[in-house]
């Protein structure tokens, strides 16, 4: 997700985009749960009309 946010993001870099990027960084560093990054990524993706499933992985 962080690679997509940095290199392939289709929309403008909004506050939700920045929050998602920070959440990914925090999760990769082990500082915050990965679920926080997932939620932030979904919120940012929806803002730019990128389809993502909000179903939690099994």
C-alpha distance matrix in Angstrom:
0.0 3.8 5.4 5.1 6.1 8.6 10.0 9.9 10.0 13.2 14.7 16.2 14.5 16.0 16.3 13.7 11.2 12.5 12.5 8.8 8.3 11.2 10.2 7.2 10.0 12.5 11.0 10.7 14.2 15.4 16.7 15.2 14.3 10.9 12.2 12.3 8.6 8.4 11.3 10.3 7.3 9.9 12.5 11.1 10.4 13.9 15.3 14.8 15.7 12.6 13.4 11.4 13.5 14.2 15.9 15.0 14.5 17.9
3.8 0.0 3.8 5.4 5.0 6.1 8.5 9.7 9.9 13.5 14.7 15.4 13.1 14.9 15.0 13.2 10.2 10.5 11.1 8.1 6.0 8.8 9.0 5.8 7.4 10.7 10.2 9.3 12.3 14.3 15.3 14.5 14.6 11.7 13.7 13.0 9.2 10.4 13.0 11.1 8.8 12.2 13.9 11.9 12.1 15.8 16.4 15.9 17.6 14.9 16.4 14.7 16.9 17.3 19.2 18.1 17.7 21.1
5.4 3.8 0.0 3.8 5.4 5.1 5.8 7.5 9.0 12.6 14.6 15.6 14.0 16.5 17.4 15.8 12.4 13.0 14.4 11.4 9.1 12.2 12.8 9.6 10.6 14.1 13.5 11.9 14.8 17.2 18.6 18.1 18.0 15.0 17.0 16.6 12.9 13.5 16.2 14.4 11.6 14.6 16.5 14.1 13.6 17.3 17.9 16.6 18.1 15.2 16.9 15.7 18.3 19.4 21.2 20.3 19.5 22.7
5.1 5.4 3.8 0.0 3.8 5.4 5.3 4.9 6.0 9.3 11.5 13.2 12.2 14.6 16.1 14.1 10.8 12.5 13.9 10.8 9.5 13.2 13.5 10.8 12.7 15.9 15.3 14.4 17.6 19.6 20.6 19.5 19.0 15.8 17.0 16.6 12.9 12.8 15.0 13.3 9.9 12.3 14.2 11.6 10.4 14.2 14.9 13.2 14.5 11.6 13.4 12.8 15.8 17.2 19.4 19.2 18.7 22.1
6.1 5.0 5.4 3.8 0.0 3.8 5.9 6.2 5.1 8.8 9.8 10.6 8.9 11.2 12.4 10.8 7.3 8.8 10.5 7.9 6.5 10.2 11.2 9.3 11.0 14.2 14.3 14.0 16.7 18.8 19.1 18.0 18.1 15.3 16.3 15.1 11.5 12.1 13.7 11.2 8.4 11.3 12.3 9.2 9.3 13.0 12.9 11.7 13.9 11.7 14.1 13.5 16.6 17.4 20.0 19.7 19.9 23.5
8.6 6.1 5.1 5.4 3.8 0.0 3.8 6.3 6.5 10.2 11.3 11.5 9.6 12.5 13.9 13.2 9.5 9.9 12.4 10.4 7.8 11.1 12.9 10.8 11.3 14.9 15.5 14.5 16.7 19.4 19.9 19.4 20.1 17.6 19.1 17.8 14.2 15.4 17.1 14.3 12.0 15.1 15.9 12.6 12.9 16.5 16.0 14.6 17.0 15.0 17.6 17.2 20.2 21.1 23.6 23.1 23.0 26.5
10.0 8.5 5.8 5.3 5.9 3.8 0.0 3.8 6.1 9.2 11.3 12.3 11.4 14.8 16.8 16.0 12.2 13.3 15.8 13.6 11.4 14.8 16.3 13.9 14.6 18.3 18.5 17.1 19.6 22.3 23.2 22.7 23.0 20.1 21.6 20.7 17.0 17.6 19.5 17.1 14.2 16.7 17.9 14.6 14.0 17.5 17.3 15.0 17.1 14.8 17.4 17.5 20.8 22.3 24.6 24.5 24.0 27.4
9.9 9.7 7.5 4.9 6.2 6.3 3.8 0.0 3.8 6.1 9.1 11.1 11.2 14.3 16.8 15.5 12.0 14.0 16.3 13.8 12.5 16.3 17.3 15.1 16.6 20.0 19.8 18.9 21.8 24.1 24.9 23.8 23.6 20.5 21.4 20.8 17.2 17.0 18.6 16.5 13.2 15.1 16.3 13.1 11.7 15.0 15.0 12.3 13.9 11.5 14.3 14.8 18.3 20.2 22.7 23.0 22.7 26.2
10.0 9.9 9.0 6.0 5.1 6.5 6.1 3.8 0.0 3.8 5.8 7.8 8.0 10.8 13.4 12.1 8.8 11.4 13.7 11.6 10.9 14.7 15.7 14.3 16.1 19.1 19.3 19.1 21.8 23.8 24.1 22.7 22.7 19.8 20.2 19.1 15.7 15.6 16.5 14.1 11.1 12.8 13.4 9.9 8.8 12.0 11.5 9.0 11.2 9.5 12.7 13.5 17.1 18.6 21.5 22.1 22.4 26.1
13.2 13.5 12.6 9.3 8.8 10.2 9.2 6.1 3.8 0.0 3.8 7.1 9.0 11.4 14.6 13.4 10.7 13.8 16.1 14.2 14.2 17.9 18.8 17.7 19.7 22.6 22.6 22.7 25.4 27.4 27.5 25.9 25.6 22.7 22.7 21.6 18.5 17.9 18.4 16.1 13.2 13.9 14.2 10.8 9.2 11.5 10.6 7.3 9.2 8.3 11.9 13.8 17.5 19.3 22.4 23.6 24.1 27.8
14.7 14.7 14.6 11.5 9.8 11.3 11.3 9.1 5.8 3.8 0.0 3.8 6.5 8.3 11.8 11.1 9.0 12.0 14.4 13.4 13.8 17.1 18.2 17.9 19.8 22.4 22.9 23.4 25.8 27.7 27.3 25.6 25.6 23.1 22.8 21.2 18.4 18.1 17.9 15.3 13.1 13.7 12.9 9.5 8.9 10.6 8.5 5.6 8.8 9.3 13.0 14.9 18.5 19.7 23.1 24.4 25.4 29.1
16.2 15.4 15.6 13.2 10.6 11.5 12.3 11.1 7.8 7.1 3.8 0.0 3.8 5.7 9.5 10.0 8.1 10.3 13.2 13.1 13.2 16.0 17.8 17.9 19.3 21.8 22.9 23.5 25.4 27.5 26.7 25.3 25.8 23.7 23.6 21.4 18.8 19.2 18.7 15.6 14.1 15.3 13.8 10.2 11.0 12.6 9.8 8.0 11.7 12.5 16.2 17.7 21.1 21.8 25.3 26.3 27.6 31.3
14.5 13.1 14.0 12.2 8.9 9.6 11.4 11.2 8.0 9.0 6.5 3.8 0.0 3.8 6.9 7.8 5.4 6.7 10.0 10.3 10.0 12.5 14.6 15.0 16.0 18.4 19.9 20.5 22.2 24.3 23.3 22.1 23.0 21.2 21.3 18.9 16.3 17.3 17.0 13.5 12.5 14.4 12.9 9.3 11.0 13.1 10.5 9.8 13.5 13.8 17.2 17.9 21.1 21.3 24.8 25.2 26.5 30.2
16.0 14.9 16.5 14.6 11.2 12.5 14.8 14.3 10.8 11.4 8.3 5.7 3.8 0.0 3.8 5.3 5.1 6.4 8.6 9.9 10.7 12.5 14.2 15.5 16.7 18.4 20.0 21.3 22.7 24.4 23.0 21.4 22.3 20.9 20.6 17.8 15.9 16.9 15.7 12.2 12.1 13.6 11.2 8.2 10.8 12.0 9.0 9.6 13.3 14.2 17.3 17.9 20.8 20.4 24.0 24.6 26.3 30.1
16.3 15.0 17.4 16.1 12.4 13.9 16.8 16.8 13.4 14.6 11.8 9.5 6.9 3.8 0.0 3.8 5.4 5.0 6.1 8.6 9.8 10.5 12.1 14.2 15.2 16.3 18.2 19.9 20.9 22.3 20.5 18.8 20.1 19.2 18.8 15.6 14.2 15.8 14.2 10.6 11.7 13.4 10.7 8.5 12.0 13.1 10.4 12.1 15.5 16.2 18.8 18.7 21.2 20.1 23.6 23.8 25.8 29.4
13.7 13.2 15.8 14.1 10.8 13.2 16.0 15.5 12.1 13.4 11.1 10.0 7.8 5.3 3.8 0.0 3.8 5.4 5.0 6.1 8.6 9.8 10.3 12.2 14.2 15.1 16.2 18.2 19.8 20.8 19.3 17.1 17.7 16.5 15.6 12.8 11.4 12.4 10.7 7.2 8.2 9.6 6.9 5.0 8.7 9.8 7.9 10.0 12.9 13.3 15.5 15.1 17.4 16.3 19.8 20.1 22.1 25.8
11.2 10.2 12.4 10.8 7.3 9.5 12.2 12.0 8.8 10.7 9.0 8.1 5.4 5.1 5.4 3.8 0.0 3.8 5.5 5.2 6.2 8.7 9.8 10.6 12.4 14.2 15.3 16.6 18.4 20.0 19.0 17.2 17.9 16.1 16.0 13.5 11.1 12.2 11.7 8.1 7.5 9.9 8.5 5.2 8.1 10.4 8.8 9.5 12.6 12.3 14.9 14.6 17.3 16.9 20.3 20.4 21.8 25.6
12.5 10.5 13.0 12.5 8.8 9.9 13.3 14.0 11.4 13.8 12.0 10.3 6.7 6.4 5.0 5.4 3.8 0.0 3.8 5.4 5.1 6.1 8.5 9.9 10.5 12.2 14.2 15.4 16.5 18.3 16.9 15.7 17.1 16.0 16.4 13.5 11.3 13.5 13.1 9.3 9.7 12.6 11.2 8.6 11.7 14.0 12.4 13.3 16.5 16.0 18.5 17.8 20.3 19.5 22.6 22.2 23.6 27.2
12.5 11.1 14.4 13.9 10.5 12.4 15.8 16.3 13.7 16.1 14.4 13.2 10.0 8.6 6.1 5.0 5.5 3.8 0.0 3.8 5.5 5.1 6.0 8.6 9.8 10.4 12.1 14.2 15.2 16.3 14.6 12.9 14.1 13.4 13.4 10.1 8.7 11.1 10.2 6.5 8.3 11.1 9.5 8.2 11.6 13.5 12.5 14.2 16.9 16.4 18.3 17.0 18.9 17.5 20.4 19.8 21.5 25.0
8.8 8.1 11.4 10.8 7.9 10.4 13.6 13.8 11.6 14.2 13.4 13.1 10.3 9.9 8.6 6.1 5.2 5.4 3.8 0.0 3.8 5.4 5.0 6.1 8.6 9.8 10.4 12.2 14.1 15.2 14.3 12.3 12.7 11.1 11.2 8.7 6.1 8.1 8.1 4.6 4.9 8.4 8.0 6.6 9.2 11.8 11.6 12.9 15.1 13.9 15.5 13.9 15.8 14.8 17.6 16.9 18.2 21.9
8.3 6.0 9.1 9.5 6.5 7.8 11.4 12.5 10.9 14.2 13.8 13.2 10.0 10.7 9.8 8.6 6.2 5.1 5.5 3.8 0.0 3.8 5.4 5.2 6.2 8.7 9.9 10.6 12.3 14.3 13.7 12.7 13.7 12.1 13.3 11.0 7.9 10.4 11.4 8.2 7.8 11.5 11.6 9.5 11.6 14.7 14.3 14.8 17.3 15.7 17.6 16.2 18.4 17.8 20.3 19.4 20.1 23.6
11.2 8.8 12.2 13.2 10.2 11.1 14.8 16.3 14.7 17.9 17.1 16.0 12.5 12.5 10.5 9.8 8.7 6.1 5.1 5.4 3.8 0.0 3.8 5.4 5.0 6.1 8.6 9.9 10.5 12.3 10.9 10.2 12.2 11.6 13.0 10.1 8.1 11.4 12.1 9.1 10.0 13.6 13.3 11.9 14.5 17.2 16.7 17.8 20.3 19.0 20.7 18.9 20.7 19.5 21.8 20.4 21.3 24.6
10.2 9.0 12.8 13.5 11.2 12.9 16.3 17.3 15.7 18.8 18.2 17.8 14.6 14.2 12.1 10.3 9.8 8.5 6.0 5.0 5.4 3.8 0.0 3.8 5.4 5.0 6.1 8.6 9.8 10.5 9.3 7.5 8.7 8.1 9.2 6.4 4.6 8.2 9.0 6.8 8.2 11.5 11.7 11.3 13.7 16.1 16.4 17.8 19.8 18.3 19.3 17.0 18.2 16.6 18.6 16.9 18.0 21.2
7.2 5.8 9.6 10.8 9.3 10.8 13.9 15.1 14.3 17.7 17.9 17.9 15.0 15.5 14.2 12.2 10.6 9.9 8.6 6.1 5.2 5.4 3.8 0.0 3.8 5.4 5.1 6.1 8.5 9.8 10.0 8.8 9.3 7.4 9.6 8.1 4.9 7.9 10.1 8.4 8.1 11.7 12.9 12.1 13.6 16.6 17.2 18.0 19.7 17.5 18.4 16.0 17.4 16.5 18.2 16.4 16.7 19.9
10.0 7.4 10.6 12.7 11.0 11.3 14.6 16.6 16.1 19.7 19.8 19.3 16.0 16.7 15.2 14.2 12.4 10.5 9.8 8.6 6.2 5.0 5.4 3.8 0.0 3.8 5.5 5.2 6.2 8.6 8.6 8.9 10.7 9.7 12.5 10.8 8.3 11.6 13.6 11.6 11.7 15.3 16.2 15.0 16.8 19.8 20.0 20.7 22.8 20.7 21.9 19.7 21.2 20.3 21.9 19.9 20.0 23.0
12.5 10.7 14.1 15.9 14.2 14.9 18.3 20.0 19.1 22.6 22.4 21.8 18.4 18.4 16.3 15.1 14.2 12.2 10.4 9.8 8.7 6.1 5.0 5.4 3.8 0.0 3.8 5.5 5.1 6.2 5.1 5.4 8.0 8.4 11.0 9.1 7.9 11.6 13.1 11.6 12.7 16.1 16.7 16.2 18.4 21.0 21.3 22.6 24.5 22.6 23.5 20.9 21.9 20.4 21.7 19.4 19.8 22.5
11.0 10.2 13.5 15.3 14.3 15.5 18.5 19.8 19.3 22.6 22.9 22.9 19.9 20.0 18.2 16.2 15.3 14.2 12.1 10.4 9.9 8.6 6.1 5.1 5.5 3.8 0.0 3.8 5.4 5.0 5.8 4.9 5.6 5.0 8.4 7.7 6.5 9.5 11.8 11.3 11.9 14.9 16.3 16.3 17.8 20.4 21.4 22.5 23.9 21.7 22.0 19.1 19.6 18.1 19.0 16.3 16.4 18.9
10.7 9.3 11.9 14.4 14.0 14.5 17.1 18.9 19.1 22.7 23.4 23.5 20.5 21.3 19.9 18.2 16.6 15.4 14.2 12.2 10.6 9.9 8.6 6.1 5.2 5.5 3.8 0.0 3.8 5.4 7.6 8.3 9.0 7.8 11.5 11.3 9.3 11.8 14.7 13.9 13.7 16.9 18.7 18.1 19.2 22.2 23.2 23.8 25.2 22.7 23.2 20.4 21.2 20.3 21.1 18.4 17.7 20.2
14.2 12.3 14.8 17.6 16.7 16.7 19.6 21.8 21.8 25.4 25.8 25.4 22.2 22.7 20.9 19.8 18.4 16.5 15.2 14.1 12.3 10.5 9.8 8.5 6.2 5.1 5.4 3.8 0.0 3.8 5.5 7.8 9.8 10.1 13.6 12.9 11.6 14.7 17.0 16.0 16.5 19.8 21.0 20.5 22.1 25.0 25.6 26.4 28.2 25.8 26.5 23.8 24.5 23.4 24.1 21.3 20.9 23.1
15.4 14.3 17.2 19.6 18.8 19.4 22.3 24.1 23.8 27.4 27.7 27.5 24.3 24.4 22.3 20.8 20.0 18.3 16.3 15.2 14.3 12.3 10.5 9.8 8.6 6.2 5.0 5.4 3.8 0.0 3.8 5.7 7.2 8.4 11.8 11.6 11.3 14.1 16.2 16.0 16.9 19.8 21.1 21.2 22.8 25.4 26.3 27.5 28.9 26.6 26.8 23.7 23.9 22.4 22.7 19.6 19.3 21.1
16.7 15.3 18.6 20.6 19.1 19.9 23.2 24.9 24.1 27.5 27.3 26.7 23.3 23.0 20.5 19.3 19.0 16.9 14.6 14.3 13.7 10.9 9.3 10.0 8.6 5.1 5.8 7.6 5.5 3.8 0.0 3.8 7.1 9.3 11.9 10.7 11.1 14.3 15.7 15.1 16.7 19.6 20.2 20.5 22.6 24.9 25.5 27.1 28.8 26.9 27.3 24.4 24.6 22.7 23.4 20.5 20.9 22.9
15.2 14.5 18.1 19.5 18.0 19.4 22.7 23.8 22.7 25.9 25.6 25.3 22.1 21.4 18.8 17.1 17.2 15.7 12.9 12.3 12.7 10.2 7.5 8.8 8.9 5.4 4.9 8.3 7.8 5.7 3.8 0.0 3.8 6.5 8.4 7.0 8.2 11.2 12.2 12.1 14.1 16.5 17.2 17.9 20.0 22.0 22.8 24.7 26.1 24.3 24.5 21.4 21.4 19.2 20.0 17.2 18.0 20.2
14.3 14.6 18.0 19.0 18.1 20.1 23.0 23.6 22.7 25.6 25.6 25.8 23.0 22.3 20.1 17.7 17.9 17.1 14.1 12.7 13.7 12.2 8.7 9.3 10.7 8.0 5.6 9.0 9.8 7.2 7.1 3.8 0.0 3.8 5.3 5.6 7.2 9.1 10.4 11.5 13.1 14.9 16.2 17.5 19.0 20.8 22.2 24.1 24.9 23.0 22.6 19.2 18.7 16.5 16.7 13.7 14.4 16.4
10.9 11.7 15.0 15.8 15.3 17.6 20.1 20.5 19.8 22.7 23.1 23.7 21.2 20.9 19.2 16.5 16.1 16.0 13.4 11.1 12.1 11.6 8.1 7.4 9.7 8.4 5.0 7.8 10.1 8.4 9.3 6.5 3.8 0.0 3.8 5.3 5.2 6.3 8.8 10.0 10.5 12.4 14.4 15.4 16.4 18.4 20.2 21.6 22.2 19.9 19.5 16.1 15.8 14.0 14.4 11.4 11.7 14.2
12.2 13.7 17.0 17.0 16.3 19.1 21.6 21.4 20.2 22.7 22.8 23.6 21.3 20.6 18.8 15.6 16.0 16.4 13.4 11.2 13.3 13.0 9.2 9.6 12.5 11.0 8.4 11.5 13.6 11.8 11.9 8.4 5.3 3.8 0.0 3.8 5.4 4.9 6.2 8.6 9.7 10.5 12.4 14.2 15.1 16.5 18.5 20.4 20.7 18.7 17.8 14.4 13.6 11.2 11.6 8.9 10.3 12.9
12.3 13.0 16.6 16.6 15.1 17.8 20.7 20.8 19.1 21.6 21.2 21.4 18.9 17.8 15.6 12.8 13.5 13.5 10.1 8.7 11.0 10.1 6.4 8.1 10.8 9.1 7.7 11.3 12.9 11.6 10.7 7.0 5.6 5.3 3.8 0.0 3.8 5.4 5.2 6.2 8.6 10.0 10.8 12.4 14.2 15.6 16.9 19.1 20.0 18.5 18.3 15.3 15.1 12.6 14.0 11.9 13.7 16.6
8.6 9.2 12.9 12.9 11.5 14.2 17.0 17.2 15.7 18.5 18.4 18.8 16.3 15.9 14.2 11.4 11.1 11.3 8.7 6.1 7.9 8.1 4.6 4.9 8.3 7.9 6.5 9.3 11.6 11.3 11.1 8.2 7.2 5.2 5.4 3.8 0.0 3.8 5.5 5.1 6.0 8.5 9.9 10.5 12.0 14.2 15.4 16.9 18.0 16.1 16.3 13.5 14.1 12.5 14.2 12.4 13.5 16.8
8.4 10.4 13.5 12.8 12.1 15.4 17.6 17.0 15.6 17.9 18.1 19.2 17.3 16.9 15.8 12.4 12.2 13.5 11.1 8.1 10.4 11.4 8.2 7.9 11.6 11.6 9.5 11.8 14.7 14.1 14.3 11.2 9.1 6.3 4.9 5.4 3.8 0.0 3.8 5.5 5.1 6.2 8.7 10.0 10.4 12.2 14.3 15.8 16.1 14.0 13.5 10.2 10.4 8.8 10.5 9.0 10.4 13.9
11.3 13.0 16.2 15.0 13.7 17.1 19.5 18.6 16.5 18.4 17.9 18.7 17.0 15.7 14.2 10.7 11.7 13.1 10.2 8.1 11.4 12.1 9.0 10.1 13.6 13.1 11.8 14.7 17.0 16.2 15.7 12.2 10.4 8.8 6.2 5.2 5.5 3.8 0.0 3.8 5.5 5.2 6.3 8.7 9.9 10.7 12.6 14.8 15.2 13.9 13.5 10.7 10.7 8.2 10.6 9.9 12.3 15.7
10.3 11.1 14.4 13.3 11.2 14.3 17.1 16.5 14.1 16.1 15.3 15.6 13.5 12.2 10.6 7.2 8.1 9.3 6.5 4.6 8.2 9.1 6.8 8.4 11.6 11.6 11.3 13.9 16.0 16.0 15.1 12.1 11.5 10.0 8.6 6.2 5.1 5.5 3.8 0.0 3.8 5.5 5.1 6.2 8.6 10.0 10.8 13.0 14.3 13.3 13.9 11.8 12.9 11.1 13.9 13.4 15.5 19.0
7.3 8.8 11.6 9.9 8.4 12.0 14.2 13.2 11.1 13.2 13.1 14.1 12.5 12.1 11.7 8.2 7.5 9.7 8.3 4.9 7.8 10.0 8.2 8.1 11.7 12.7 11.9 13.7 16.5 16.9 16.7 14.1 13.1 10.5 9.7 8.6 6.0 5.1 5.5 3.8 0.0 3.8 5.4 5.2 6.0 8.5 9.9 11.1 12.1 10.3 11.1 9.0 10.9 10.2 13.1 12.9 14.3 18.1
9.9 12.2 14.6 12.3 11.3 15.1 16.7 15.1 12.8 13.9 13.7 15.3 14.4 13.6 13.4 9.6 9.9 12.6 11.1 8.4 11.5 13.6 11.5 11.7 15.3 16.1 14.9 16.9 19.8 19.8 19.6 16.5 14.9 12.4 10.5 10.0 8.5 6.2 5.2 5.5 3.8 0.0 3.8 5.5 5.0 6.1 8.6 10.2 10.2 8.7 8.6 6.5 7.9 7.0 10.5 11.2 13.3 16.9
12.5 13.9 16.5 14.2 12.3 15.9 17.9 16.3 13.4 14.2 12.9 13.8 12.9 11.2 10.7 6.9 8.5 11.2 9.5 8.0 11.6 13.3 11.7 12.9 16.2 16.7 16.3 18.7 21.0 21.1 20.2 17.2 16.2 14.4 12.4 10.8 9.9 8.7 6.3 5.1 5.4 3.8 0.0 3.8 5.5 5.3 6.4 9.2 9.9 9.9 10.5 9.5 11.0 9.6 13.3 14.2 16.6 20.2
11.1 11.9 14.1 11.6 9.2 12.6 14.6 13.1 9.9 10.8 9.5 10.2 9.3 8.2 8.5 5.0 5.2 8.6 8.2 6.6 9.5 11.9 11.3 12.1 15.0 16.2 16.3 18.1 20.5 21.2 20.5 17.9 17.5 15.4 14.2 12.4 10.5 10.0 8.7 6.2 5.2 5.5 3.8 0.0 3.8 5.5 5.1 6.9 8.9 8.6 10.6 10.2 12.8 12.3 15.9 16.7 18.5 22.3
10.4 12.1 13.6 10.4 9.3 12.9 14.0 11.7 8.8 9.2 8.9 11.0 11.0 10.8 12.0 8.7 8.1 11.7 11.6 9.2 11.6 14.5 13.7 13.6 16.8 18.4 17.8 19.2 22.1 22.8 22.6 20.0 19.0 16.4 15.1 14.2 12.0 10.4 9.9 8.6 6.0 5.0 5.5 3.8 0.0 3.8 5.3 5.4 6.2 4.9 6.9 7.1 10.3 10.8 14.4 15.7 17.2 20.9
13.9 15.8 17.3 14.2 13.0 16.5 17.5 15.0 12.0 11.5 10.6 12.6 13.1 12.0 13.1 9.8 10.4 14.0 13.5 11.8 14.7 17.2 16.1 16.6 19.8 21.0 20.4 22.2 25.0 25.4 24.9 22.0 20.8 18.4 16.5 15.6 14.2 12.2 10.7 10.0 8.5 6.1 5.3 5.5 3.8 0.0 3.8 5.4 4.8 5.6 6.7 7.6 10.1 10.3 14.0 16.0 18.1 21.7
15.3 16.4 17.9 14.9 12.9 16.0 17.3 15.0 11.5 10.6 8.5 9.8 10.5 9.0 10.4 7.9 8.8 12.4 12.5 11.6 14.3 16.7 16.4 17.2 20.0 21.3 21.4 23.2 25.6 26.3 25.5 22.8 22.2 20.2 18.5 16.9 15.4 14.3 12.6 10.8 9.9 8.6 6.4 5.1 5.3 3.8 0.0 3.8 5.6 7.6 9.9 11.2 13.8 13.8 17.6 19.3 21.5 25.1
14.8 15.9 16.6 13.2 11.7 14.6 15.0 12.3 9.0 7.3 5.6 8.0 9.8 9.6 12.1 10.0 9.5 13.3 14.2 12.9 14.8 17.8 17.8 18.0 20.7 22.6 22.5 23.8 26.4 27.5 27.1 24.7 24.1 21.6 20.4 19.1 16.9 15.8 14.8 13.0 11.1 10.2 9.2 6.9 5.4 5.4 3.8 0.0 3.8 5.7 9.0 11.1 14.4 15.3 18.9 20.7 22.3 26.0
15.7 17.6 18.1 14.5 13.9 17.0 17.1 13.9 11.2 9.2 8.8 11.7 13.5 13.3 15.5 12.9 12.6 16.5 16.9 15.1 17.3 20.3 19.8 19.7 22.8 24.5 23.9 25.2 28.2 28.9 28.8 26.1 24.9 22.2 20.7 20.0 18.0 16.1 15.2 14.3 12.1 10.2 9.9 8.9 6.2 4.8 5.6 3.8 0.0 3.8 6.2 9.1 12.2 13.6 17.0 19.4 20.9 24.4
12.6 14.9 15.2 11.6 11.7 15.0 14.8 11.5 9.5 8.3 9.3 12.5 13.8 14.2 16.2 13.3 12.3 16.0 16.4 13.9 15.7 19.0 18.3 17.5 20.7 22.6 21.7 22.7 25.8 26.6 26.9 24.3 23.0 19.9 18.7 18.5 16.1 14.0 13.9 13.3 10.3 8.7 9.9 8.6 4.9 5.6 7.6 5.7 3.8 0.0 3.8 6.4 10.0 12.0 15.1 17.2 18.2 21.7
13.4 16.4 16.9 13.4 14.1 17.6 17.4 14.3 12.7 11.9 13.0 16.2 17.2 17.3 18.8 15.5 14.9 18.5 18.3 15.5 17.6 20.7 19.3 18.4 21.9 23.5 22.0 23.2 26.5 26.8 27.3 24.5 22.6 19.5 17.8 18.3 16.3 13.5 13.5 13.9 11.1 8.6 10.5 10.6 6.9 6.7 9.9 9.0 6.2 3.8 0.0 3.8 6.8 9.4 12.2 14.6 15.6 18.9
11.4 14.7 15.7 12.8 13.5 17.2 17.5 14.8 13.5 13.8 14.9 17.7 17.9 17.9 18.7 15.1 14.6 17.8 17.0 13.9 16.2 18.9 17.0 16.0 19.7 20.9 19.1 20.4 23.8 23.7 24.4 21.4 19.2 16.1 14.4 15.3 13.5 10.2 10.7 11.8 9.0 6.5 9.5 10.2 7.1 7.6 11.2 11.1 9.1 6.4 3.8 0.0 3.8 6.4 8.9 11.0 12.0 15.4
13.5 16.9 18.3 15.8 16.6 20.2 20.8 18.3 17.1 17.5 18.5 21.1 21.1 20.8 21.2 17.4 17.3 20.3 18.9 15.8 18.4 20.7 18.2 17.4 21.2 21.9 19.6 21.2 24.5 23.9 24.6 21.4 18.7 15.8 13.6 15.1 14.1 10.4 10.7 12.9 10.9 7.9 11.0 12.8 10.3 10.1 13.8 14.4 12.2 10.0 6.8 3.8 0.0 3.8 5.4 8.1 9.5 12.5
14.2 17.3 19.4 17.2 17.4 21.1 22.3 20.2 18.6 19.3 19.7 21.8 21.3 20.4 20.1 16.3 16.9 19.5 17.5 14.8 17.8 19.5 16.6 16.5 20.3 20.4 18.1 20.3 23.4 22.4 22.7 19.2 16.5 14.0 11.2 12.6 12.5 8.8 8.2 11.1 10.2 7.0 9.6 12.3 10.8 10.3 13.8 15.3 13.6 12.0 9.4 6.4 3.8 0.0 3.8 6.3 9.0 12.0
15.9 19.2 21.2 19.4 20.0 23.6 24.6 22.7 21.5 22.4 23.1 25.3 24.8 24.0 23.6 19.8 20.3 22.6 20.4 17.6 20.3 21.8 18.6 18.2 21.9 21.7 19.0 21.1 24.1 22.7 23.4 20.0 16.7 14.4 11.6 14.0 14.2 10.5 10.6 13.9 13.1 10.5 13.3 15.9 14.4 14.0 17.6 18.9 17.0 15.1 12.2 8.9 5.4 3.8 0.0 3.8 6.4 8.7
15.0 18.1 20.3 19.2 19.7 23.1 24.5 23.0 22.1 23.6 24.4 26.3 25.2 24.6 23.8 20.1 20.4 22.2 19.8 16.9 19.4 20.4 16.9 16.4 19.9 19.4 16.3 18.4 21.3 19.6 20.5 17.2 13.7 11.4 8.9 11.9 12.4 9.0 9.9 13.4 12.9 11.2 14.2 16.7 15.7 16.0 19.3 20.7 19.4 17.2 14.6 11.0 8.1 6.3 3.8 0.0 3.8 6.4
14.5 17.7 19.5 18.7 19.9 23.0 24.0 22.7 22.4 24.1 25.4 27.6 26.5 26.3 25.8 22.1 21.8 23.6 21.5 18.2 20.1 21.3 18.0 16.7 20.0 19.8 16.4 17.7 20.9 19.3 20.9 18.0 14.4 11.7 10.3 13.7 13.5 10.4 12.3 15.5 14.3 13.3 16.6 18.5 17.2 18.1 21.5 22.3 20.9 18.2 15.6 12.0 9.5 9.0 6.4 3.8 0.0 3.8
17.9 21.1 22.7 22.1 23.5 26.5 27.4 26.2 26.1 27.8 29.1 31.3 30.2 30.1 29.4 25.8 25.6 27.2 25.0 21.9 23.6 24.6 21.2 19.9 23.0 22.5 18.9 20.2 23.1 21.1 22.9 20.2 16.4 14.2 12.9 16.6 16.8 13.9 15.7 19.0 18.1 16.9 20.2 22.3 20.9 21.7 25.1 26.0 24.4 21.7 18.9 15.4 12.5 12.0 8.7 6.4 3.8 0.0
